[in-house]
Amino acid sequence: MRASHAYCLFVGSFLTAAGYGATFLLTEHFRSLGGSEIETGVTLAGAMVGTLVGVPLVGWFAGRFGAARMAALGALSVCAGYLALAALQTLSPLIGAVGFLIGIGWGVFYLAAPMALSERVTDRERGFWFTRFGAFLMAGIGASPVVAGALTGGLGLSTSMAFCLVAAACVLAALLLWVFEALSPRPAATTQASNGWVRKLPGIAKTRAIYPILMVGLGACVFSGVLTFQTSLVRGTGLQASTFFAAYAMTVVASRFVLAPIVSRANGDRAALVLLSLMILGVVVAFALRYGVLVQIASAVLLGLGYGLVYSVIQTQAVNDGPPEQRSAALTWFAIAYFLGIFGFPMLGGWLIVKVGIAGFLGAVLIFALAEMGLALLRVRKVPRALPLAVSFDEPGQTVGP
């Protein structure tokens, strides 16, 4: 695969990821319509349902239609969701349906884009290309709130106008992803995603792979809680949410290029415990945001180092902890657990902010972070010997998350 072709995929992924990053504007958008964080939670709950629908769609159609084309359709669905949000003039139960469009688009893209990349590289090259893919993905998620904040704050654009710009970016992303499929044809023999992942769950649950699958769901709750409601966390402090997003994105992108090779050579169990400790510390520091921007940046850096790096560690554990015939199914369930946390927790989080306040909300986020650490410790007790961290991902269904 040519590097020039790969960058069509990378830039398209960057622009689609901006669609997820823009969800931080949801609370401000609904507040302008007389709503609150509760409406944000309802919208993202609809997105959670959408992602669960998107997973089997990729399994059914990617092999025949092309994974990159599926990713392009996912980007267009995200576009449709943001256009619908921009068109809202009053609060409506339809916000759940709008969230569904964003969710099904993100779910299809999130599985299909790395699948399209994996189909075109060798086992030896896969680590190199996926590291860069993950960096572009995280850069899109982190840069979108910064740009959107500048547009709505500095230039005075409405959140509706910002959503229209996000939708336009997703259209461009769909074009680039479609071009990638045309410029870089798939090999004649490609492995389709497994459609038997549902019936394999009982078998996976009997292996140690169930621990990292549950862990990623808990970690996604922490990630979505702190990022989705960052504007609520800094309200009244004089801080800007965009500062957190910029610091977080730069930390994750830099760490994945500089520290990821070191982490990959380390003992996976110890690495996970250290990184989860950093993530927990990042949540604890968030309780003190009122003390200024340095505290906010410290929280972002700690969360970026901890959550940003532990994702790939536990993803590898999900593969290594089960038999080879369950690898694709384990990765699919890993992605589903991630979706449940990333879009499901904001419904609880929005309710907590409105009903019990920021301190209670952060307390819940901290509990989820500690629960993930608990599972990591339990897994260590269940593993009689250290498992190798390095693994060659043969399945095209590998995901690379933020």
TIMARZA-900604 format. One record per residue: residue in one letter; x, y, z of N, C-alpha, C in turn. Coordinates in steps of 0.02 Angstrom, whole numbers, padded with zeros to 5 digits, always signed. Layout:
N
AXYZXYZXYZ;...
This chain:
402
M+00042-00059+00000+00000+00000+00000+00044+00062+00000;R+00029+00110-00043+00068+00172-00047+00049+00218+00010;A+00100+00255+00033+00088+00302+00088+00038+00356+00066;S+00041+00377+00003-00005+00429-00021-00077+00404-00018;H-00088+00340-00031-00155+00312-00026-00177+00309+00048;A-00130+00289+00091-00147+00283+00162-00169+00350+00191;Y-00140+00404+00167-00158+00469+00196-00227+00491+00175;C-00255+00464+00122-00326+00475+00108-00368+00446+00165;L-00349+00386+00186-00384+00354+00242-00373+00392+00307;F-00310+00413+00319-00293+00447+00382-00330+00514+00388;V-00328+00554+00335-00361+00619+00337-00437+00611+00342;G-00463+00561+00305-00535+00547+00310-00554+00527+00381;S-00511+00488+00413-00524+00466+00482-00519+00525+00530;F-00471+00569+00519-00463+00629+00559-00526+00671+00557;L-00554+00680+00497-00614+00722+00489-00676+00689+00519;T-00681+00623+00512-00738+00588+00541-00734+00589+00617;A-00673+00581+00644-00664+00583+00716-00684+00651+00744;A-00679+00703+00703-00701+00770+00725-00776+00768+00742;G-00812+00723+00710-00883+00716+00725-00895+00691+00796;Y-00853+00644+00819-00859+00623+00888-00837+00678+00936;G-00781+00711+00919-00755+00764+00962-00805+00820+00972;A-00847+00833+00921-00895+00888+00925-00953+00874+00972;T-00957+00813+00998-01011+00799+01046-01004+00840+01109;F-00945+00869+01121-00937+00911+01181-00980+00974+01176;L-01001+00992+01115-01043+01051+01106-01117+01036+01120;L-01134+00974+01130-01205+00956+01138-01237+00993+01197;T-01202+00994+01254-01232+01025+01312-01245+01099+01301;E-01196+01134+01270-01207+01205+01256-01263+01215+01206;H-01269+01170+01158-01322+01175+01108-01390+01167+01141;F-01397+01117+01184-01461+01105+01216-01477+01160+01268;R-01426+01188+01299-01438+01243+01346-01466+01304+01309;S-01443+01314+01246-01470+01370+01208-01543+01360+01189;L-01565+01296+01193-01635+01280+01177-01677+01271+01241;G-01646+01285+01299-01681+01278+01362-01673+01211+01395;G-01625+01171+01372-01614+01105+01401-01555+01103+01448;S-01528+01044+01459-01473+01035+01507-01432+00974+01487;E-01389+00952+01533-01348+00893+01521-01390+00830+01512;I-01451+00831+01537-01495+00772+01529-01509+00759+01455;E-01521+00811+01416-01533+00803+01344-01470+00776+01309;T-01412+00797+01333-01349+00770+01306-01347+00694+01317;G-01365+00673+01377-01365+00602+01393-01414+00563+01350;V-01474+00592+01339-01524+00558+01297-01498+00550+01225;T-01467+00603+01199-01440+00600+01131-01387+00547+01125;L-01341+00544+01173-01287+00495+01170-01311+00425+01185;A-01366+00418+01222-01396+00352+01231-01422+00326+01164;G-01452+00371+01124-01473+00352+01057-01413+00332+01015;A-01357+00368+01024-01296+00351+00988-01270+00282+01008;M-01278+00265+01072-01257+00198+01094-01296+00144+01058;V-01360+00153+01052-01401+00104+01016-01378+00100+00943;G-01363+00157+00914-01341+00158+00845-01276+00120+00834;T-01228+00127+00880-01165+00091+00872-01176+00015+00874;L-01223-00007+00917-01236-00079+00921-01268-00106+00857;V-01305-00063+00822-01332-00083+00757-01276-00083+00704;G-01230-00037+00710-01177-00031+00661-01129-00090+00659;V-01117-00121+00717-01069-00176+00721-01087-00234+00673;P-01147-00262+00676-01163-00316+00629-01166-00294+00557;L-01182-00231+00544-01184-00207+00475-01115-00213+00443;V-01063-00196+00481-00995-00203+00454-00979-00276+00441;G-00999-00320+00487-00986-00390+00477-01021-00419+00416;W-01082-00395+00403-01121-00422+00347-01099-00395+00279;F-01080-00332+00276-01071-00301+00210-01000-00280+00192;A-00955-00275+00241-00888-00250+00225-00851-00294+00175;G-00858-00360+00182-00822-00405+00137-00843-00398+00065;R-00907-00384+00053-00933-00379-00016-00931-00307-00042;F-00944-00259+00002-00950-00190-00020-00884-00152-00016;G-00841-00174+00029-00778-00139+00040-00779-00102+00106;A-00730-00116+00149-00730-00086+00216-00723-00010+00212;A-00681+00015+00166-00673+00088+00161-00737+00122+00139;R-00774+00089+00094-00839+00117+00073-00888+00116+00132;M-00886+00064+00172-00929+00061+00231-00911+00119+00279;A-00846+00131+00287-00824+00187+00330-00849+00253+00302;A-00849+00260+00235-00874+00321+00204-00948+00331+00218;L-00986+00277+00214-01058+00282+00230-01068+00300+00304;G-01024+00274+00346-01028+00292+00417-01017+00367+00427;A-00968+00395+00391-00956+00468+00395-01016+00507+00372;L-01051+00484+00320-01110+00518+00296-01167+00515+00347;S-01172+00459+00383-01223+00454+00435-01209+00503+00492;V-01145+00511+00510-01127+00561+00560-01146+00630+00536;C-01132+00643+00472-01151+00707+00441-01226+00719+00448;A-01267+00669+00432-01339+00677+00436-01361+00692+00508;G-01329+00661+00557-01347+00673+00626-01334+00745+00647;Y-01276+00772+00626-01260+00841+00645-01303+00892+00607;L-01321+00877+00546-01368+00921+00510-01436+00923+00545;A-01458+00865+00569-01521+00862+00605-01517+00902+00670;L-01460+00897+00705-01451+00936+00765-01453+01011+00750;A-01419+01031+00696-01417+01102+00678-01486+01128+00661;A-01530+01084+00636-01597+01106+00616-01646+01111+00674;L-01627+01084+00733-01672+01086+00790-01685+01157+00813;Q-01746+01175+00821-01765+01241+00847-01791+01238+00918;T-01816+01180+00937-01841+01169+01005-01821+01099+01027;L-01824+01087+01092-01810+01020+01118-01864+00972+01096;S-01844+00911+01079-01891+00863+01053-01868+00792+01070;P-01914+00746+01079-01894+00676+01089-01853+00648+01031;L-01854+00683+00975-01816+00660+00917-01741+00663+00927;I-01718+00695+00981-01646+00700+00991-01615+00630+00999;G-01654+00582+01023-01628+00514+01027-01616+00485+00958;A-01661+00500+00911-01653+00477+00842-01593+00510+00808;V-01583+00574+00824-01525+00609+00798-01461+00576+00824;G-01461+00560+00889-01404+00525+00917-01392+00457+00884;F-01447+00424+00866-01442+00359+00833-01404+00366+00767;L-01418+00419+00729-01383+00430+00665-01308+00439+00677;I-01291+00479+00727-01220+00490+00743-01188+00425+00766;G-01224+00387+00807-01197+00325+00835-01187+00271+00783;I-01236+00261+00740-01228+00208+00690-01172+00226+00641;G-01165+00291+00627-01111+00313+00584-01043+00302+00616;W-01037+00322+00679-00974+00314+00714-00958+00240+00724;G-01008+00199+00739-00996+00128+00749-00972+00094+00685;V-01004+00109+00629-00983+00081+00565-00913+00104+00547;F-00900+00169+00554-00834+00195+00538-00781+00165+00583;Y-00795+00161+00648-00745+00141+00698-00721+00069+00686;L-00765+00027+00660-00744-00042+00644-00717-00048+00573;A-00749-00012+00525-00732-00022+00455-00667+00011+00435;A-00652+00070+00462-00591+00105+00441-00527+00066+00457;P-00518+00042+00520-00458+00001+00532-00460-00065+00495;M-00520-00091+00481-00525-00152+00441-00498-00139+00371;A-00515-00082+00342-00491-00065+00275-00415-00060+00274;L-00386-00033+00327-00314-00027+00331-00282-00096+00340;S-00310-00136+00384-00281-00201+00400-00280-00247+00340;E-00330-00241+00297-00334-00284+00237-00276-00272+00189;R-00245-00214+00194-00196-00194+00143-00124-00193+00167;V-00111-00216+00228-00043-00216+00254-00027-00286+00279;T+00038-00300+00284+00060-00364+00309+00061-00364+00385;D+00070-00423+00415+00073-00428+00488+00131-00385+00515;R+00187-00385+00480+00245-00347+00504+00233-00272+00501;E+00196-00249+00451+00183-00178+00442+00126-00152+00485;R+00084-00196+00511+00022-00175+00542+00032-00129+00602;G+00081-00144+00644+00094-00101+00702+00112-00030+00681;F+00155-00024+00630+00176+00042+00605+00116+00082+00582;W+00074+00052+00540+00018+00089+00511-00037+00103+00562;F-00049+00055+00608-00102+00067+00657-00083+00119+00708;T-00018+00125+00723+00003+00179+00768-00013+00247+00738;R-00001+00254+00674-00015+00318+00640-00090+00329+00632;F-00126+00275+00617-00199+00282+00612-00228+00306+00678;G-00206+00275+00734-00230+00295+00799-00214+00367+00816;A-00154+00390+00794-00136+00459+00807-00181+00508+00770;F-00197+00494+00707-00242+00537+00669-00312+00536+00700;L-00334+00477+00722-00400+00471+00753-00405+00515+00816;M-00353+00509+00859-00354+00547+00921-00346+00621+00907;A-00306+00638+00857-00297+00709+00840-00364+00740+00817;G-00404+00701+00780-00469+00726+00758-00516+00736+00817;I-00517+00688+00863-00561+00693+00921-00541+00752+00965;G-00475+00763+00973-00452+00818+01016-00454+00886+00983;A-00440+00889+00918-00438+00954+00883-00508+00982+00872;S-00557+00939+00861-00624+00963+00846-00652+01009+00901;P-00648+00990+00965-00673+01036+01016-00636+01102+01019;V-00570+01100+01005-00530+01161+01006-00553+01208+00951;V-00561+01182+00890-00583+01223+00833-00655+01247+00844;A-00698+01200+00866-00768+01219+00878-00774+01272+00932;G-00733+01266+00984-00733+01317+01037-00711+01384+01011;A-00661+01385+00966-00638+01448+00937-00692+01479+00893;L-00728+01436+00856-00781+01461+00812-00840+01491+00851;T-00860+01455+00905-00918+01479+00943-00899+01533+00993;G-00837+01531+01018-00816+01581+01067-00783+01641+01035;G-00730+01628+00995-00693+01684+00965-00730+01718+00909;L-00761+01679+00864-00795+01708+00807-00870+01719+00818;G-00895+01692+00873-00965+01704+00890-01015+01665+00850;L-00994+01610+00817-01041+01569+00780-01086+01531+00828;S-01146+01516+00806-01191+01476+00847-01169+01403+00845;T-01193+01365+00893-01178+01293+00893-01208+01260+00831;S-01264+01285+00807-01294+01257+00746-01247+01266+00686;M-01216+01324+00681-01169+01336+00626-01108+01291+00633;A-01085+01282+00696-01028+01238+00707-01045+01166+00686;F-01106+01144+00701-01126+01077+00681-01129+01070+00605;C-01148+01123+00571-01149+01121+00497-01078+01113+00470;L-01030+01146+00501-00960+01138+00479-00935+01068+00493;V-00954+01039+00549-00936+00969+00564-00966+00923+00510;A-01028+00935+00492-01061+00895+00440-01023+00900+00374;A-01001+00961+00357-00962+00970+00295-00897+00932+00298;A-00864+00931+00356-00802+00894+00364-00814+00819+00354;C-00871+00795+00377-00887+00723+00369-00901+00706+00296;V-00929+00752+00258-00939+00741+00186-00872+00734+00151;L-00825+00779+00168-00758+00774+00139-00724+00709+00160;A-00735+00689+00223-00707+00625+00247-00734+00567+00206;A-00799+00567+00193-00829+00512+00154-00799+00509+00084;L-00786+00566+00054-00756+00568-00012-00686+00538-00011;L-00646+00557+00040-00578+00532+00044-00577+00456+00057;L-00622+00432+00098-00625+00361+00113-00646+00321+00051;W-00692+00349+00013-00714+00316-00049-00657+00314-00099;V-00619+00370-00103-00562+00373-00149-00509+00322-00128;F-00499+00314-00063-00451+00265-00039-00468+00195-00064;E-00532+00177-00061-00553+00111-00085-00538+00102-00159;A-00546+00156-00197-00535+00153-00269-00460+00151-00286;L-00420+00190-00250-00348+00194-00266-00309+00134-00241;S-00332+00104-00187-00295+00050-00156-00340-00012-00150;P-00348-00049-00205-00393-00107-00206-00372-00159-00154;R-00421-00194-00128-00408-00247-00080-00375-00306-00114;P-00334-00344-00077-00309-00407-00105-00366-00453-00124;A-00352-00498-00169-00405-00543-00194-00437-00583-00138;A-00396-00605-00091-00421-00646-00035-00417-00604+00029;T-00473-00582+00053-00475-00545+00115-00521-00580+00163;T-00506-00573+00226-00545-00606+00278-00602-00562+00298;Q-00662-00588+00295-00719-00550+00316-00725-00553+00392;A-00757-00501+00420-00768-00500+00492-00814-00558+00512;S-00801-00583+00570-00840-00640+00594-00911-00619+00611;N-00959-00659+00588-01029-00646+00605-01051-00690+00663;G-01006-00732+00690-01024-00776+00745-01004-00750+00813;W-00994-00684+00818-00969-00656+00881-01019-00661+00937;V-01084-00661+00922-01135-00664+00975-01133-00732+01010;R-01133-00785+00971-01135-00851+01002-01068-00871+01034;K-01016-00833+01021-00951-00848+01052-00942-00815+01119;L-00989-00772+01140-00981-00736+01203-00976-00783+01263;P-01018-00835+01269-01011-00880+01327-00941-00910+01333;G-00912-00928+01275-00844-00955+01276-00793-00904+01297;I-00802-00842+01273-00756-00789+01292-00760-00774+01367;A-00822-00777+01393-00832-00763+01464-00797-00812+01509;K-00780-00871+01484-00745-00922+01523-00670-00913+01522;T-00646-00866+01481-00574-00853+01476-00557-00787+01511;R-00492-00774+01517-00469-00712+01548-00483-00651+01503;A-00503-00663+01440-00518-00608+01395-00577-00565+01419;I-00619-00593+01462-00677-00556+01485-00656-00496+01527;Y-00598-00500+01561-00575-00444+01603-00560-00381+01562;P-00517-00385+01511-00505-00324+01472-00567-00299+01435;I-00613-00344+01417-00675-00322+01383-00716-00279+01431;L-00723-00302+01494-00759-00263+01544-00720-00199+01561;M-00654-00203+01562-00613-00146+01580-00620-00089+01530;V-00623-00106+01466-00627-00052+01417-00693-00015+01422;G-00746-00051+01440-00811-00018+01450-00808+00031+01508;L-00776+00012+01563-00770+00056+01620-00725+00116+01604;G-00670+00103+01569-00626+00158+01550-00659+00206+01502;A-00701+00181+01458-00738+00224+01412-00786+00270+01450;C-00814+00245+01506-00857+00287+01548-00817+00346+01576;V-00756+00332+01597-00714+00386+01624-00698+00436+01568;F-00677+00411+01511-00659+00454+01454-00718+00497+01433;S-00775+00466+01422-00833+00504+01397-00859+00552+01450;G-00855+00533+01513-00879+00576+01566-00839+00641+01570;V-00773+00635+01571-00731+00694+01579-00731+00737+01516;L-00731+00706+01457-00728+00746+01395-00796+00773+01375;T-00848+00733+01378-00914+00756+01355-00939+00814+01397;F-00925+00812+01462-00952+00864+01507-00897+00912+01531;Q-00844+00919+01492-00791+00965+01512-00817+01037+01518;T-00862+01057+01474-00890+01124+01479-00928+01134+01545;S-00961+01081+01567-00996+01085+01632-00947+01086+01690;L-00893+01049+01684-00843+01046+01738-00810+01114+01749;V-00799+01152+01695-00762+01215+01701-00809+01275+01707;R-00874+01264+01705-00921+01320+01709-00912+01356+01776;G-00903+01422+01774-00894+01461+01834-00824+01464+01860;T-00776+01430+01828-00707+01430+01851-00663+01480+01813;G-00688+01506+01757-00647+01549+01714-00603+01511+01667;L-00605+01445+01669-00564+01403+01624-00601+01391+01559;Q-00563+01372+01508-00590+01356+01442-00586+01281+01431;A-00641+01250+01409-00641+01178+01395-00591+01160+01341;S-00580+01206+01293-00535+01192+01238-00463+01181+01263;T-00444+01211+01319-00378+01200+01347-00368+01127+01366;F-00418+01099+01397-00415+01028+01416-00408+00984+01354;F-00450+00996+01303-00449+00955+01243-00382+00959+01207;A-00354+01020+01203-00290+01028+01169-00235+00991+01206;A-00233+00998+01273-00181+00964+01312-00189+00889+01308;Y-00252+00865+01311-00264+00793+01307-00243+00765+01239;A-00264+00798+01185-00248+00773+01118-00173+00772+01106;M-00138+00825+01124-00066+00827+01114-00030+00773+01154;T-00055+00762+01215-00024+00710+01257-00033+00641+01226;V-00094+00626+01203-00107+00559+01175-00068+00548+01111;V-00069+00597+01066-00033+00590+01002+00042+00582+01014;A+00071+00624+01057+00143+00620+01070+00161+00555+01105;S+00120+00534+01153+00136+00473+01190+00131+00411+01146;R+00085+00412+01098+00078+00353+01055+00137+00346+01007;F+00170+00401+00991+00229+00396+00949+00292+00384+00990;V+00297+00414+01050+00358+00412+01089+00358+00355+01140;L+00303+00347+01177+00301+00299+01232+00272+00231+01213;A+00230+00229+01160+00197+00165+01143+00247+00109+01131;P+00305+00120+01095+00352+00066+01087+00380+00040+01153;I+00390+00085+01202+00414+00064+01267+00362+00023+01304;V+00300+00046+01302+00246+00010+01335+00236-00059+01304;S+00243-00063+01238+00232-00127+01203+00284-00179+01223;R+00343-00156+01245+00396-00204+01265+00392-00221+01339;A+00352-00183+01376+00347-00194+01449+00299-00252+01464;N+00301-00275+01526+00253-00325+01548+00183-00294+01547;G+00137-00327+01512+00071-00298+01501+00032-00287+01566;D+00037-00333+01613+00001-00326+01676+00025-00265+01716;R+00092-00258+01721+00119-00202+01759+00104-00136+01723;A+00110-00136+01657+00097-00076+01618+00025-00052+01628;A-00022-00099+01627-00092-00081+01636-00104-00050+01705;L-00073-00078+01757-00083-00052+01824-00054+00018+01831;V+00005+00029+01803+00036+00095+01806-00007+00147+01768;L-00029+00129+01708-00067+00176+01667-00135+00190+01698;L-00167+00139+01727-00231+00150+01760-00223+00194+01822;S-00166+00189+01855-00152+00233+01912-00148+00306+01890;L-00117+00318+01832-00113+00386+01805-00183+00411+01787;M-00224+00367+01758-00292+00387+01740-00332+00406+01802;I-00327+00365+01854-00362+00380+01917-00339+00446+01946;L-00273+00458+01944-00246+00521+01969-00273+00580+01929;G-00281+00571+01863-00309+00624+01822-00380+00642+01842;V-00420+00592+01861-00488+00605+01885-00486+00640+01952;V-00442+00618+01997-00436+00650+02063-00417+00723+02056;V-00370+00738+02012-00349+00808+02002-00407+00850+01976;A-00453+00820+01938-00509+00857+01910-00554+00886+01964;F-00552+00858+02025-00591+00886+02080-00567+00957+02099;A-00505+00973+02079-00476+01037+02099-00470+01087+02041;L-00513+01080+01991-00509+01124+01932-00516+01198+01951;R-00550+01212+02005-00560+01283+02024-00494+01318+02041;Y-00440+01280+02050-00376+01310+02068-00336+01334+02008;G-00362+01326+01948-00329+01358+01892-00310+01314+01834;V-00283+01346+01782-00270+01313+01719-00217+01259+01724;L-00167+01268+01769-00115+01217+01775-00144+01152+01801;V-00193+01156+01845-00226+01096+01870-00265+01063+01813;Q-00299+01103+01773-00336+01076+01716-00290+01040+01667;I-00233+01071+01652-00185+01040+01606-00157+00976+01636;A-00142+00977+01701-00116+00917+01734-00167+00860+01730;S-00231+00875+01740-00282+00823+01734-00285+00795+01663;A-00280+00839+01614-00282+00817+01544-00222+00774+01526;V-00163+00793+01549-00102+00755+01534-00104+00687+01567;L-00125+00685+01630-00129+00621+01665-00180+00574+01633;L-00237+00601+01614-00288+00560+01581-00264+00538+01512;G-00229+00583+01477-00203+00566+01411-00151+00510+01414;L-00106+00515+01463-00056+00462+01470-00087+00397+01493;G-00132+00401+01541-00162+00340+01569-00210+00307+01522;Y-00267+00340+01509-00317+00310+01465-00291+00304+01393;G-00253+00354+01371-00230+00354+01302-00186+00296+01284;L-00147+00271+01333-00101+00215+01319-00128+00148+01342;V-00170+00148+01395-00193+00084+01421-00241+00049+01374;Y-00274+00087+01330-00322+00058+01284-00290+00003+01242;S-00232+00019+01212-00200-00031+01169-00173-00090+01209;V-00153-00077+01272-00127-00131+01314-00182-00182+01328;I-00240-00158+01350-00293-00206+01367-00325-00235+01305;Q-00322-00199+01248-00347-00228+01186-00305-00288+01167;T-00239-00283+01176-00195-00339+01163-00210-00397+01211;Q-00224-00381+01274-00241-00434+01322-00305-00470+01301;A-00353-00432+01274-00416-00463+01252-00404-00516+01199;V-00352-00505+01158-00335-00553+01106-00294-00611+01134;N-00242-00594+01172-00196-00645+01198-00228-00692+01249;D-00280-00668+01283-00309-00707+01337-00358-00762+01315;G-00374-00764+01251-00420-00814+01226-00389-00855+01171;P-00421-00910+01152-00396-00952+01097-00400-00916+01030;P-00359-00935+00982-00357-00900+00917-00425-00897+00881;E-00465-00949+00889-00529-00950+00852-00579-00899+00880;Q-00564-00871+00939-00609-00821+00969-00582-00750+00961;R-00526-00742+00926-00493-00677+00923-00538-00623+00893;S-00567-00637+00836-00609-00586+00803-00670-00569+00845;A-00701-00620+00875-00759-00609+00917-00741-00568+00979;A-00683-00583+01008-00661-00546+01067-00650-00472+01050;L-00621-00458+00992-00611-00389+00971-00678-00353+00959;T-00726-00390+00932-00792-00361+00920-00826-00343+00986;W-00823-00389+01034-00852-00375+01100-00814-00320+01136;F-00750-00316+01124-00709-00262+01152-00734-00195+01127;A-00748-00191+01061-00774-00129+01032-00844-00114+01058;I-00886-00165+01066-00954-00154+01092-00952-00127+01163;A-00908-00156+01205-00902-00131+01273-00880-00058+01274;Y-00835-00042+01228-00813+00027+01222-00871+00073+01203;F-00911+00052+01155-00969+00092+01134-01019+00102+01191;L-01031+00048+01229-01079+00053+01285-01056+00106+01335;G-00990+00107+01348-00965+00156+01396-00963+00226+01367;I-00939+00232+01306-00928+00298+01278-00993+00335+01265;F-01046+00300+01247-01110+00333+01233-01162+00320+01288;G-01153+00267+01327-01203+00251+01378-01194+00290+01442;F-01131+00301+01464-01120+00335+01527-01146+00407+01528;P-01141+00446+01473-01165+00515+01477-01238+00522+01498;M-01279+00472+01487-01349+00477+01511-01350+00480+01587;L-01311+00435+01620-01305+00437+01692-01268+00500+01714;G-01215+00518+01678-01176+00576+01696-01216+00641+01693;G-01256+00649+01640-01297+00709+01635-01347+00715+01692;W-01377+00659+01710-01425+00659+01766-01390+00677+01831;L-01329+00650+01841-01292+00664+01903-01274+00737+01909;I-01252+00767+01853-01234+00838+01856-01294+00881+01875;V-01351+00866+01845-01411+00906+01858-01438+00894+01928;K-01437+00832+01951-01471+00815+02014-01425+00820+02076;V-01362+00801+02069-01319+00800+02129-01258+00845+02123;G-01245+00873+02064-01190+00920+02057-01127+00889+02030;I-01078+00934+02018-01014+00914+01988-00976+00866+02032;A-00974+00879+02097-00936+00835+02142-00963+00764+02141;G-01029+00756+02141-01059+00690+02137-01044+00656+02071;F-01046+00695+02017-01030+00668+01951-00958+00642+01949;L-00910+00684+01972-00840+00662+01972-00829+00603+02018;G-00868+00600+02072-00863+00541+02116-00883+00478+02079;A-00936+00481+02039-00956+00423+01999-00903+00404+01948;V-00874+00454+01915-00820+00441+01867-00762+00406+01902;L-00744+00430+01961-00689+00400+01999-00705+00328+02018;I-00767+00313+02035-00786+00244+02052-00776+00198+01991;F-00795+00222+01932-00785+00181+01872-00711+00170+01859;A-00670+00222+01870-00597+00214+01860-00568+00164+01910;L-00590+00167+01974-00566+00120+02024-00590+00049+02009;A-00651+00043+01982-00677-00023+01964-00634-00054+01909;E-00611-00013+01861-00568-00040+01808-00502-00064+01838;M-00475-00025+01885-00414-00047+01919-00426-00112+01956;G-00484-00118+01988-00500-00180+02024-00501-00240+01978;L-00530-00233+01919-00530-00288+01871-00459-00305+01848;A-00417-00253+01838-00348-00266+01818-00312-00306+01872;L-00322-00289+01935-00291-00326+01990-00318-00397+01994;L-00383-00405+01984-00414-00471+01984-00386-00514+01928;R-00376-00484+01870-00348-00520+01813-00277-00544+01828;V-00237-00502+01861-00169-00521+01878-00170-00582+01924;R-00217-00583+01970-00222-00641+02015-00242-00704+01978;K-00279-00697+01924-00303-00755+01886-00252-00779+01835;V-00201-00740+01822-00151-00758+01771-00090-00786+01806;P-00073-00849+01796-00017-00879+01831+00051-00855+01807;R+00053-00828+01746+00117-00805+01720+00104-00746+01673;A+00154-00705+01663+00146-00646+01621+00135-00667+01549;L+00089-00635+01517+00074-00648+01447+00112-00599+01403;P+00136-00619+01344+00171-00573+01301+00125-00518+01277;L+00150-00457+01276+00108-00401+01255+00103-00398+01179;A+00158-00414+01145+00158-00407+01072+00114-00460+01040;V+00076-00441+00991+00033-00488+00955+00025-00464+00884;S+00022-00510+00838+00009-00491+00768-00065-00498+00755;F-00099-00442+00742-00170-00443+00730-00183-00466+00659;D-00212-00525+00652-00226-00552+00586-00295-00534+00561;E-00342-00519+00608-00410-00505+00588-00417-00434+00564;P-00456-00423+00510-00468-00356+00488-00513-00317+00534;G-00542-00348+00584-00588-00313+00628-00554-00278+00686;Q-00486-00273+00686-00453-00240+00741-00474-00167+00745;T-00483-00143+00806-00501-00073+00815-00445-00036+00850;V-00439+00027+00836-00390+00069+00868-00427+00127+00898;G-00431+00130+00963-00474+00179+00995-00437+00237+01025;P-00474+00288+01046-00444+00347+01075-00422+00338+01146;
